[in-house]
Amino acid sequence: MRKMVWLAAGASMLVNVAHAQSSVTLYGIVDNGIGYQSSATTLGSTEGGHSLVKMTTGVFAADRFGLKGTEDLGGQTQAIFTLEEGFNAATGAESTTGLMFSRLAYVGLTNPTSGTLIAGRLYSAYYTLLQPFSPEPKLTGYYAAHPGDIDGTDTDFHENNAISYTSPNFHGLTISGEYALGGVAGSFNAGSSWSAGAQYMNGPIGLAAAFWRINNSTPGGGPWGGSSVTSNNGAQIGLSAINIGYQTAQAQQRFAVGGSYTFSPAWDVSVMYSNAQFIPGTHSAFTDTAIFNTFGTVLHFKPSPAVDLSMGYAYTRATSANGISSPAQYNQINFAQVYSLSKATALYAAEGFQRANGQTLGINGGGDIIEAVASTGDGANAQPSSSRSQIVGGIGLMHKF
């Protein structure tokens, strides 16, 4: 509590500090609402599910506050920094216990002709390039991320010890790459991560493609090591009913392509294809690489300046491996409605339905073959359905500052 009070007091003073060649800005989002799940159980269980009504937070946009600043160094070069903390607006708690700036913490240099170089706790280049084509901006990641956020296109993953370079925008084309150091003695590769890709945004057309590799810091796979750069203060990120059987992977890798087209100020559509792989090592609890292919699309309609309406569909299918002859499939449909009360405040509603079929590995990995259960978006990752179907929905109020 003292830490939060100190930070808020410091922020209020920093906001008033502005010189001719430097600036510091305080910003944030607060988002609270009420949500419903037709079935909720504990992760790893396929029984005991019950309907659930609860207060939700950070549904349409994750709760956060942050400081970002720039200093002019001459020759159009600027020093930049961002410090961003996630929190739970329903309880006041940190989003990740023990991390003061859990979302972003970096410093760097930027120049319009040379590009941007930053270092610290970052999002991957894969995420930043593909995010505009994912369900997150229009439908929320909480209810509408591709099942379980299996392809990592929502904001679940942050990377420690990362260095990222993004090129200048050249007629709509941007190239970005990032490497995060695991810091494991005796192994440069253990616990590390890297990603790279390109994005093209010009007029009504948007395109992107990117690749991402994450390595477990535990040699040969096994329990996810705390030195892995995607570890959240020691916790493994991105686990859901879709991939819980592959949590001991030696490595994860993802490739995705996305595209969008704006027909008019009122209509636009985006599509995405992704391939996510969980690669075993000698100490993993499974033996064959698990592959999940996902296709998703989002249609967005803006009938007036204050109203946004969106709908989306996603289909994820696993490949046959690890003794599974009828691999899991997930069909998911989502809707979202947003009414802006002002430029900073909006009311929203969101709904989703997912149907799972086939089989997957349970929490014990190889040999633990179970019926696939529904886990809509990534808001249900910790409380999936105990059955093949799940209905979710919620309403909320979001304010940006």
C-alpha positions in Angstrom: 0.0 0.0 0.0 2.9 2.4 0.9 4.4 1.6 -2.5 1.2 2.6 -4.3 0.8 5.8 -2.3 4.4 6.8 -2.9 4.1 6.1 -6.6 0.9 8.1 -7.0 2.4 11.0 -5.1 5.6 10.9 -7.2 3.5 10.7 -10.4 1.5 13.8 -9.5 4.7 15.8 -9.1 6.3 14.4 -12.2 3.3 15.3 -14.3 3.9 19.0 -13.5 7.6 18.8 -14.5 7.9 20.0 -18.1 10.9 21.7 -19.7 11.4 23.0 -23.2 13.0 19.7 -24.4 11.5 17.0 -22.1 8.1 15.8 -20.8 6.6 13.2 -18.5 3.0 12.0 -18.9 0.8 10.1 -16.4 -1.8 7.9 -18.1 -4.0 5.0 -17.3 -7.2 2.9 -17.7 -9.8 1.8 -15.1 -12.3 -0.9 -16.3 -14.8 -2.6 -14.0 -17.9 -4.6 -14.7 -20.1 -7.7 -14.0 -19.5 -11.0 -15.8 -21.2 -14.4 -16.2 -19.9 -17.9 -17.1 -22.3 -20.8 -17.7 -19.8 -23.2 -16.3 -16.6 -22.6 -14.2 -14.3 -25.2 -12.6 -10.6 -25.2 -11.6 -7.9 -25.5 -14.3 -7.2 -29.2 -15.0 -10.6 -30.4 -13.8 -13.3 -31.8 -16.1 -16.0 -32.0 -13.4 -17.7 -29.8 -10.8 -18.5 -26.9 -13.0 -21.1 -24.4 -11.9 -22.5 -21.1 -13.3 -20.6 -18.1 -12.1 -21.5 -14.4 -11.6 -18.6 -12.2 -10.5 -17.2 -8.7 -10.7 -14.8 -8.4 -13.6 -12.0 -6.0 -14.2 -9.8 -5.0 -17.1 -12.2 -6.7 -19.6 -12.2 -4.3 -22.5 -8.8 -2.8 -21.6 -6.6 -4.0 -18.8 -6.4 -1.7 -15.7 -3.2 0.2 -15.7 -1.4 3.4 -14.8 1.9 4.5 -16.1 4.5 7.2 -16.7 6.1 7.8 -20.1 8.6 10.5 -20.9 10.8 11.9 -23.6 13.9 14.1 -23.8 15.1 15.8 -26.9 18.8 15.0 -27.5 19.2 16.9 -30.7 19.2 15.8 -34.4 15.6 14.5 -34.0 16.8 11.9 -31.5 14.9 11.4 -28.3 15.5 9.4 -25.1 12.3 7.6 -24.1 11.0 5.6 -21.2 7.8 3.9 -20.0 6.9 2.5 -16.6 3.5 0.8 -16.5 1.8 -1.0 -13.7 -1.2 -3.3 -14.0 -3.7 -3.6 -11.2 -7.1 -5.0 -10.2 -9.6 -2.1 -10.1 -12.1 -4.3 -8.2 -9.7 -5.0 -5.3 -6.9 -2.5 -5.6 -4.3 -5.4 -5.8 -1.3 -5.5 -8.1 -2.0 -7.6 -11.2 1.2 -9.5 -10.5 2.2 -9.8 -6.9 5.7 -8.5 -6.3 6.2 -6.6 -9.6 6.0 -2.9 -9.3 5.8 -2.3 -13.1 4.3 -5.6 -14.3 3.2 -4.5 -17.8 6.1 -2.4 -19.1 9.4 -1.0 -17.9 11.9 0.2 -20.5 14.2 2.9 -21.6 15.5 3.6 -25.1 16.3 5.9 -28.0 14.2 6.8 -31.0 14.8 8.7 -34.2 12.5 9.1 -37.2 15.2 8.1 -39.7 17.1 5.4 -37.6 14.2 3.7 -35.8 13.6 2.9 -32.1 15.8 0.8 -29.7 14.4 0.0 -26.3 15.4 -2.4 -23.4 13.6 -3.7 -20.3 10.3 -5.6 -19.7 8.5 -5.5 -23.0 5.9 -7.1 -25.3 7.3 -9.3 -28.0 7.7 -8.0 -31.5 5.3 -10.8 -32.5 2.6 -9.3 -30.4 3.1 -5.7 -31.2 3.0 -6.3 -35.0 0.0 -8.7 -35.0 -2.2 -7.1 -32.3 -4.1 -4.8 -34.6 -5.4 -7.9 -36.5 -6.3 -9.9 -33.3 -9.8 -10.0 -31.6 -8.4 -7.9 -28.7 -9.0 -4.3 -30.0 -12.6 -4.8 -31.0 -13.9 -7.8 -29.1 -11.7 -7.9 -25.9 -9.1 -10.5 -25.2 -11.0 -11.5 -22.0 -13.9 -13.0 -23.8 -12.7 -13.2 -27.4 -9.0 -14.0 -27.5 -8.5 -17.1 -29.7 -9.3 -20.1 -27.4 -7.1 -19.8 -24.3 -5.0 -17.2 -26.1 -3.2 -20.2 -27.6 -1.4 -18.0 -30.1 -0.3 -15.3 -27.7 -2.0 -12.4 -29.5 -3.5 -10.9 -26.3 -1.5 -9.2 -23.5 -0.8 -12.2 -21.4 2.9 -12.4 -22.2 5.5 -9.9 -21.1 9.2 -10.5 -21.6 11.9 -9.7 -19.1 15.5 -8.7 -20.0 14.5 -7.8 -23.6 16.0 -5.7 -26.3 13.9 -4.6 -29.2 14.5 -2.7 -32.4 11.7 -1.3 -34.6 12.5 0.3 -38.0 11.2 3.6 -39.2 8.0 3.5 -41.1 8.9 3.3 -44.8 5.8 3.9 -47.0 3.7 1.9 -44.5 6.3 -0.9 -43.9 7.7 -1.5 -40.4 10.1 -4.2 -39.4 10.7 -5.2 -35.8 12.8 -7.7 -33.9 13.4 -8.5 -30.2 15.7 -10.8 -28.1 15.2 -11.5 -24.4 18.2 -12.9 -22.5 17.5 -15.8 -20.1 20.5 -15.1 -18.0 21.1 -18.8 -17.2 24.7 -19.6 -16.3 26.3 -22.0 -18.8 23.5 -21.7 -21.4 22.9 -18.6 -23.5 19.8 -20.1 -25.0 18.0 -21.4 -21.8 15.1 -19.3 -20.8 15.5 -16.9 -23.7 13.1 -15.7 -26.3 13.2 -14.0 -29.7 10.7 -12.8 -32.2 10.7 -10.9 -35.5 8.3 -9.8 -38.2 7.0 -7.1 -40.5 3.9 -5.0 -40.7 2.4 -3.0 -43.6 -0.3 -0.4 -43.0 -1.1 1.8 -45.9 -4.6 3.3 -46.7 -7.3 0.7 -46.3 -4.9 -2.3 -46.3 -3.1 -3.8 -43.3 -0.9 -6.9 -43.3 1.6 -8.5 -40.8 3.6 -11.7 -40.3 5.7 -12.6 -37.4 7.5 -15.5 -35.6 8.1 -16.1 -31.9 10.2 -18.6 -30.0 10.2 -19.0 -26.2 12.6 -21.3 -24.4 12.1 -22.9 -21.0 14.9 -22.2 -18.6 14.6 -25.7 -17.2 17.1 -27.9 -19.1 15.4 -30.5 -21.3 11.9 -29.2 -20.4 9.9 -29.9 -17.3 8.4 -27.4 -14.8 8.6 -23.9 -16.3 11.7 -22.3 -14.9 11.6 -19.0 -13.0 14.4 -17.7 -15.1 12.4 -18.0 -18.3 11.9 -14.5 -19.7 8.1 -14.9 -19.9 7.9 -15.9 -16.2 5.6 -13.5 -14.3 7.6 -13.4 -11.0 8.0 -17.1 -11.2 4.6 -18.0 -12.6 4.1 -19.6 -16.0 1.9 -17.5 -18.3 -0.7 -18.5 -20.8 -1.9 -21.8 -19.3 -5.5 -22.9 -20.1 -7.5 -26.0 -20.6 -6.4 -26.0 -24.2 -2.6 -26.4 -23.5 -2.3 -27.5 -19.8 -1.1 -30.9 -20.9 1.9 -29.3 -22.6 3.0 -27.0 -19.7 6.4 -28.9 -19.4 7.5 -28.1 -23.0 11.1 -27.3 -23.6 10.1 -24.6 -26.0 7.0 -22.8 -27.5 7.0 -21.3 -30.9 4.3 -19.4 -32.8 3.9 -18.1 -36.3 1.0 -15.9 -37.5 -0.1 -13.8 -40.4 -2.9 -11.2 -40.2 -4.6 -8.8 -42.5 -7.3 -6.1 -42.5 -9.3 -4.0 -44.9 -11.2 -0.8 -44.2 -14.2 -0.5 -46.6 -15.3 2.8 -45.2 -15.2 4.8 -41.9 -18.1 2.6 -40.8 -16.9 -0.9 -41.9 -13.7 -2.9 -41.5 -12.7 -6.6 -41.3 -9.6 -8.4 -40.1 -8.5 -12.0 -40.4 -5.7 -14.0 -38.8 -4.1 -17.4 -39.1 -1.7 -18.8 -36.5 0.3 -21.9 -35.8 1.3 -22.6 -32.2 3.7 -25.4 -31.2 4.7 -26.9 -27.9 8.0 -28.7 -28.3 9.0 -31.4 -25.8 12.4 -32.0 -24.3 13.9 -35.1 -22.6 12.2 -34.2 -19.3 8.8 -33.1 -20.7 5.7 -35.0 -19.7 4.8 -35.6 -23.4 6.8 -36.9 -26.3 5.4 -35.4 -29.6 5.2 -31.8 -30.6 1.7 -30.5 -30.0 0.5 -28.2 -32.8 -2.5 -25.9 -32.7 -3.7 -24.1 -35.9 -6.2 -21.2 -35.5 -8.2 -19.1 -38.0 -10.0 -16.1 -36.8 -11.9 -13.1 -38.2 -13.5 -9.9 -36.8 -16.1 -7.7 -38.5 -16.4 -4.2 -37.1 -19.3 -1.7 -37.7 -19.4 1.9 -36.5 -22.8 3.3 -37.3 -22.2 6.6 -35.4 -19.2 8.3 -33.7 -20.4 7.0 -30.3 -21.3 3.4 -31.2 -19.0 0.4 -32.1 -20.4 -3.0 -32.9 -18.2 -6.1 -33.5 -18.6 -9.8 -34.1 -15.9 -12.5 -34.5 -15.4 -16.2 -35.1 -12.4 -18.4 -34.3 -11.6 -22.0 -35.0 -8.7 -23.8 -33.4 -7.7 -27.4 -34.2 -4.9 -29.5 -32.7 -3.0 -32.1 -34.7 -3.0 -35.8 -33.8 -0.1 -36.5 -31.4 0.8 -38.1 -28.0 -1.6 -41.0 -28.5 -4.6 -38.7 -29.4 -6.5 -40.0 -32.4 -9.4 -37.5 -32.3 -7.6 -34.2 -31.7 -9.3 -31.3 -30.0 -11.3 -28.7 -31.9 -12.7 -25.4 -30.6 -15.3 -23.2 -32.3 -15.9 -19.8 -30.8 -18.2 -16.9 -31.6 -18.1 -13.4 -30.0 -20.0 -10.1 -30.0 -19.2 -6.7 -28.5 -21.1 -3.4 -28.2 -19.5 -0.2 -27.1 -21.2 3.2 -26.4 -18.8 6.1 -25.8 -20.1 8.6 -23.3 -17.1 10.8 -24.1 -13.6 10.5 -25.6 -12.4 9.0 -22.3 -15.4 7.0 -21.0 -17.4 4.2 -22.5 -20.1 1.6 -21.6 -19.6 -1.8 -23.1 -21.2 -5.3 -23.3 -19.5 -8.4 -24.6 -20.8 -12.0 -25.2 -19.2 -15.3 -26.3 -19.8 -19.0 -26.8 -17.4 -21.8 -27.3 -17.9 -25.5 -28.2 -15.1 -28.0 -27.8 -14.8 -31.4 -29.4 -12.3 -34.2 -29.5 -9.5 -35.0 -27.0 -6.5 -33.4 -25.5 -3.9 -34.1 -22.8 -4.9 -33.4 -19.1 -2.8 -31.7 -16.5 -0.5 -34.8 -16.1 0.6 -34.7 -19.7 1.3 -37.9 -21.8 -1.1 -40.8 -21.1 -3.6 -38.5 -19.4 -6.0 -38.2 -22.4 -9.2 -36.4 -21.6 -12.2 -35.0 -23.4 -11.6 -31.4 -24.5 -13.5 -28.8 -22.5 -14.4 -25.2 -23.4 -12.3 -22.2 -22.3 -13.6 -19.0 -23.9 -11.2 -16.2 -24.7 -8.5 -16.0 -22.0 -10.7 -14.6 -19.2 -11.7 -18.2 -18.4 -8.1 -19.6 -18.4 -8.1 -20.2 -14.7 -11.8 -21.3 -14.5 -12.7 -23.2 -17.7 -15.9 -25.1 -18.3 -16.2 -28.6 -17.0 -18.0 -29.6 -20.2 -17.7 -29.1 -23.9 -19.7 -25.8 -24.0 -19.4 -22.5 -22.3 -21.4 -19.2 -22.6 -19.8 -16.0 -21.2 -20.8 -12.4 -21.1 -20.5 -9.1 -19.3 -21.2 -5.4 -19.1 -18.8 -2.7 -17.8 -17.6 0.8 -17.6 -14.2 1.9 -18.9 -12.4 5.2 -18.3 -9.1 6.3 -19.8 -6.9 9.2 -18.6 
